[in-house]
Amino acid sequence: MNNENLTNINKTESKKILQSYITGFILSIILTLVPYILVMDHLLTPLVLVGVILVFAFVQLAVQLLFFLHIRQESKPRLNLVIFLLFFGTILVVVVASVWIMQHLNYNMSLVQFNNVMNYGEGF
């Protein structure tokens, strides 16, 4: 290949990368503005609104991973994907364990539990 062909390939590749970034940016803005408008205009009930926001959040996570972190364009080992999944799993375990511990402490430290201990000597 000569130098001119390499330049044309680089220009084509650059255009594809720029187009990917622009597409990701526009999708990110849309996926941010739609929940914002739904919240500010009170268009949905609170329970439905939380569900819609969570769906938009996961879609935006996918957009960020695909368009900006280039998860889909990795070579065979897919190390970035493995690291991301391990990180996500670790965060999930920490959050679930924290909520479980707080719920357990809330039950054990409640007034009902305290009254049972004080009145009947049971509970511990």
C-alpha positions as CSV (number, residue, x, y, z in Angstrom):
1,M,0.0,0.0,0.0
2,N,1.2,3.5,-0.7
3,N,0.9,6.5,1.6
4,E,-2.1,7.9,-0.2
5,N,-4.2,4.7,0.5
6,L,-3.2,4.8,4.2
7,T,-4.3,8.4,4.4
8,N,-7.7,7.6,2.8
9,I,-8.2,4.7,5.3
10,N,-7.3,6.9,8.2
11,K,-9.8,9.6,7.0
12,T,-12.6,7.0,6.6
13,E,-11.8,5.6,10.0
14,S,-11.7,9.0,11.6
15,K,-15.1,9.9,10.1
16,K,-16.6,6.6,11.5
17,I,-15.2,7.4,15.0
18,L,-16.4,11.0,14.9
19,Q,-19.9,9.8,13.7
20,S,-19.9,7.3,16.6
21,Y,-19.1,10.0,19.1
22,I,-21.7,12.4,17.8
23,T,-24.4,9.6,17.8
24,G,-23.5,8.7,21.3
25,F,-23.6,12.3,22.5
26,I,-27.0,13.0,20.9
27,L,-28.4,9.8,22.4
28,S,-27.0,10.7,25.8
29,I,-28.6,14.1,25.7
30,I,-32.0,12.6,24.7
31,L,-31.8,9.9,27.4
32,T,-31.1,12.6,30.0
33,L,-33.7,15.2,28.9
34,V,-36.6,12.8,28.6
35,P,-36.5,11.7,32.3
36,Y,-35.8,15.3,33.3
37,I,-38.9,16.5,31.5
38,L,-41.0,13.7,33.0
39,V,-39.9,14.7,36.5
40,M,-40.3,18.4,36.1
41,D,-43.7,18.3,34.5
42,H,-45.0,15.6,36.9
43,L,-46.3,13.5,33.9
44,L,-46.3,10.2,35.7
45,T,-47.1,8.8,39.1
46,P,-44.0,8.5,41.4
47,L,-43.8,4.7,41.2
48,V,-44.0,4.6,37.4
49,L,-41.6,7.5,37.2
50,V,-39.0,5.6,39.2
51,G,-39.3,2.7,36.9
52,V,-39.0,4.9,33.8
53,I,-35.9,6.6,35.2
54,L,-34.3,3.3,35.9
55,V,-35.0,2.0,32.4
56,F,-33.5,5.2,30.9
57,A,-30.5,4.9,33.2
58,F,-29.7,1.4,32.0
59,V,-30.2,2.4,28.4
60,Q,-27.9,5.3,28.9
61,L,-25.3,3.0,30.5
62,A,-25.4,0.8,27.4
63,V,-25.0,3.9,25.2
64,Q,-22.0,5.0,27.2
65,L,-20.4,1.6,27.1
66,L,-21.0,1.1,23.3
67,F,-20.3,4.6,22.0
68,F,-17.7,6.0,24.3
69,L,-15.9,3.0,26.0
70,H,-16.0,1.0,22.8
71,I,-16.9,-2.3,24.5
72,R,-18.2,-3.8,21.2
73,Q,-15.0,-3.0,19.3
74,E,-12.6,-5.1,21.5
75,S,-10.4,-7.8,20.2
76,K,-10.8,-11.4,21.3
77,P,-9.8,-11.4,25.0
78,R,-12.4,-8.7,25.9
79,L,-10.5,-7.7,29.0
80,N,-12.3,-4.4,29.4
81,L,-15.7,-6.2,29.4
82,V,-14.5,-8.7,32.0
83,I,-13.1,-5.9,34.2
84,F,-16.4,-3.9,33.8
85,L,-18.5,-7.0,34.7
86,L,-16.4,-7.7,37.8
87,F,-16.6,-4.1,38.9
88,F,-20.4,-4.1,38.4
89,G,-20.7,-7.3,40.3
90,T,-18.7,-6.0,43.2
91,I,-20.7,-2.8,43.4
92,L,-23.9,-4.9,43.3
93,V,-22.8,-7.1,46.1
94,V,-21.8,-4.1,48.2
95,V,-25.1,-2.3,47.6
96,V,-27.3,-5.4,48.3
97,A,-25.3,-6.3,51.4
98,S,-25.5,-2.7,52.7
99,V,-29.3,-2.6,52.2
100,W,-29.6,-6.0,53.9
101,I,-27.5,-5.0,56.9
102,M,-29.5,-1.7,57.3
103,Q,-32.8,-3.6,57.1
104,H,-31.6,-6.1,59.6
105,L,-30.3,-3.4,62.0
106,N,-33.6,-1.5,61.6
107,Y,-35.5,-4.6,62.7
108,N,-33.1,-5.4,65.6
109,M,-33.0,-1.8,66.8
110,S,-36.8,-1.1,66.5
111,L,-39.0,-0.1,69.5
112,V,-40.9,-3.4,69.3
113,Q,-37.7,-5.4,69.7
114,F,-36.6,-3.1,72.5
115,N,-39.9,-3.4,74.4
116,N,-39.8,-7.2,74.1
117,V,-36.3,-7.2,75.6
118,M,-37.2,-4.8,78.4
119,N,-40.6,-6.4,79.3
120,Y,-40.1,-10.1,78.7
121,G,-36.3,-10.5,78.6
122,E,-36.4,-12.0,75.2
123,G,-35.0,-11.1,71.8
124,F,-31.3,-11.4,72.2
